[in-house]
Amino acid sequence: MVNLSVFKNFPIKERLKFQLRFESFALFNHTNFGNPSSTINTGAFGNITSASGNRNIQIGAKLQF
């Protein structure tokens, strides 16, 4: 899974800064499948029933003083 963060600080005054940020989690949106079921005497044996890896993108701003 690849995560990406980009931050840019803009100085306003000596002790006042504005920060703009862009963050992306699971950037390439590849599905990560879970392990197959290993219980032998069930109908679900060998089935993969879980997956993760949804892409999340967020944009934020922060004022530091």
TADA-V166694 format. One record per backbone hydrogen bond with DSSP energy under -0.5 kcal/mol. CO is the residue of the C=O (numbers start at 1). NH is the residue of the N-H. If there is no record, write none. Layout:
((CO:NH) (CO:NH))
//
This chain:
((1:3) (2:27) (4:24) (6:22) (8:20) (9:11) (10:18) (16:12) (16:13) (17:64) (18:10) (19:62) (20:8) (21:60) (22:6) (23:58) (24:4) (25:56) (26:29) (31:33) (32:52) (37:46) (38:40) (39:42) (40:42) (42:45) (44:47) (47:37) (47:49) (50:34) (52:32) (56:25) (58:23) (60:21) (62:19) (62:64) (64:17))
//
